[in-house]
Amino acid sequence: MSRTTTDVSGARLDLAGTRAFTAPGAGQARRAAIAEFTTSWLRDIWAEATGGRSLHGVALAAVGSLGRGDAGPLSDLDLVLLHNGRTLREKEINGLADRLWYPVWDAKVRLDHSVRTLNQCRSVASDDLSAAVGLLDVAPVAGDPEVVSAIRATLSHDWRANARQRLPQLLENLAERHTRHGELAQLIEPDLKEARGGLRDMTVLRALAAAWLTDRPHGAVDEAYARLLDVRDALQVVTGRGRDRLGREDHDAVAALLGYTDADDLLTMVSSSARTLAYALDATTRRAGQSQRARTLRVGPRAPHLVALGFGVFEHDGEAVLGRHAVSDALLPLRAAVVAARSKLPLAPQTLANLAELPDLPTPWPEAARDLFTDLLATGEGLPGVWAGLTQAGLVRRWLPEWDGVDSRPQRNPVHRHTVDRHLIETVVQAGAMVREVARPDLLLLGALLHDIGKVAGARDHSHAGARIAREVLARMGLPATDAAVVERLVAEHLTLIELATRRDIADPATAAAAWAAAGEDPDAFDLLRVLTIADAKAAGPLAWSDWRAALFANLVAAVGDQDRDRALPPPEGRAELAAPVHEAIAQGQPYVEVSAVEGAFRVVVHDRDRVGLFADTAGLLAAQGLTVRTAALRTVDGVAADEWVVEAVTGDAPERARLVHGLAALSRGERGPLAALERRRTFARPRAAAVAEGMATRAFVVPGAAEGATVLEVRSRDRVGLLYDLGRCLAAAGLSVRSAHIATYAGQTLDTFYLTEPRGGQLSPGRVAATVAAVIDCCDG
C-alpha cells in the first residue's frame, strides 16, 4: 500500500509535498484520496480472498477514521468482517478472515480487526460504550452492502433507544478522558486526538446528534475539525509514524509543511480550533442533557421554567437566556454577560447569537459600559466560561480588537501553564479575589486584563509594548486620563516588583526606592501593582509563585513600607445652599426628592430633615426598588440632609419619585412596610451572593488624622442587595451619626468612606472605634 502518492481524478497528489498541505481544500481532497485508495486496495484483497465469489450476507466494513472518511497518511485501519451466521460456517468465516488480515499485516499497516454477526455487534455495543460510539460510523468496504446497512440501521436504532440511559456514562467517560489528557488549547505538546477539544470530541458530537437528543453545531466547528485533521496529517508525514501527539521537536516541521510562518502561529491555530470544538461540545452536551430532562416524566407540553436573573436575563435549564422584554441596546451584551457570570451560568448559544446582532458600543464608551465591563471582570469563577462564549460569538473582538493579537497565543516559558489570553483571564480571576486590598478594584482588574496584551508576534519587550496597546484600549473605553495613566503604569511595570524581589538585594535601600518609583510614589498605585504582581504569578502557575518567591516578595513590600504614605480620601463635606422648594417641603415635614437621568444611570437627590437612620432608610428604599447604587455623596446643610445617589436600574426604568417620597415619610414615622420588597429581594439573592463571596472577607479600618471632629472609617466589601441599608442600620444601632459619607462601587466592590461622630459631635473613642469596626465587618459578612 503506497504511502506517498495516490490518484484523484487522474491527478497525482504528493502526500509529502508542501502543496498537498497548503493548497485550498488540500486536506479534504487528500483524505478523500486516501479513503478512495485504501478502499480500492481492500476491495482487491477481498476479491482475492473470496476468489471472486459473491457471498450473500457477508461483508467487510470499516469503522474509525476510514469509516468516517477522515483517515490520515499513516492512520491505522479498524475493520470488521460482518456475516449473517448462515452463509458460511464458522471455519469458513475464520479462514476468510485470515485471508483478509494477513495481506494488511504484510503491508506493515496497523490493524484492529474483528469478526461479528449482527447480534454480536449489538451485544458488544450494549456492553462497551466506546464500541457503541465507534460502530455508529460503520461503513461498507466490500461484499454484501445490505448486511452493513442492516447492522448500521439496527445499531443506530439501539443507540437512539438507549441514549438517555447511556448519556451519563458518556459524559463521565468524556470528563475522565479530558482529565487524563488535558486541554488541547492550553498544551504545548498536545494529544490532537484525546485531549479536550481534540479529534475524538467530534466523534462524541456526532454520536449525540445520532441519538436525536440534539443537533450539533456545524460551520466553524467543521472547519476547526478539518484544521486539526490537517495538523495530524502533517504530523504523520514529518514523523513517518501514525502519531497523534504534537511534540516540541515536530513543531517547526509541521508548521513549515502547513505553510505557517512559525511554530507559534501553528500552535495558535491549534488552540483556537480546539477551543471551538470544546465550546461546541459543552453546548451540545448541555442541549442533550436538557432534552433528556425534558422527556423525563413529561405528559403533554409544558412551559419552560424561567428564573429571573435581572436585566431581562433568565436562567433556563442551566443556561442564561434572554427574555422577550430585554432592553435591546449596545449595553445588553455586557449586562447579560455580567448576570450570567455572577450566576456561574453559560450564555446559551442562541442568546449569544442574538447579542452579537446588536449594535457596537460607541467610541468612546459611555460610563455605564465601563462600569458593566469592570463588573464582568469582577465576577470571579464565572468569568472564564462566559468570556469563552463571548469570544466564540465575536463580541470580545468587537470590544477589544487588540485581543486578536493574544487570542490562543502559546507561551513556551515553562512557568506558564496557559495561552496568553487564558492567562490574562486567570489573572483577572486571581485579582478579583484580592480586590479588598486596593482602593480602585476597577483599575486593578483592567490592569490584570491588559498586563500581557503586548505578548504579540514580534514584540521584544511585552511590558512596554503592552502599555502602548493599553493606552489605545483605554482611550477607546473613555477611561478618564488620570485613571488610564494608572492602568498604563500597571501594564508597563507589572514585572518590576517580582524582578526586584528575586534579583536584587532587598536590604539595599535602592531596591525599595526602585519599587516605590515603579508605582510613581503613589500609595494606592503601589497597592495596585503589588496585588497585580501576586495575581499574575498565581495565574501563571506554582512555579511562578512558590513559597520562596512569596517570602522574597513580602520582604520587598515590607521594605517599601506604608507608614509614611497618606491615602487619598474623598474630599471633606462641603456646604451648599438649599433651593426654595427644598425649604418649603422640609417646612411641611416632607422629604424633597429629585430624579434625573444621567449617562446609563439615574441621579436621585434626597433632601430631608437629618435624623439617625436616614442613610439606612434611603439605601433600603433604593434597594427595594431594585436599584444598584453606583456612587453616593451624603452631606448635611443646616440640619437638612442633602444626599445625592447615582443608581442603576436592573429593569432600566427610572426610580419612582413618589414612592421614594412616600417611603421616606412613612419610615420617619416608624413604619417598616416600604422595606418589605427589600426583604423579598434579599431572600432570592442571598444564595447566589454567598457563592460569589466565598473566601473574601470585608476590610474595615480607620484612617487616622483624616478629618477634624470626625472619625473616618473606610469599608471595602462585596456589593450585594441591601448592603448599604445594613451598614446604615449598623451605624444607627451603635448610636453614631453619619456626618457625611462617600459611597462608590467599582467592579462589584464597594469602597465606602464614612465620617462618623458621636451623637453630640466629636470623634469616637478608641473603644468605640474597635467596637464599630467589628460590628461593620460582621454586618457586611454576616
Disulfide bonds with the S-S distance in Angstrom:
none
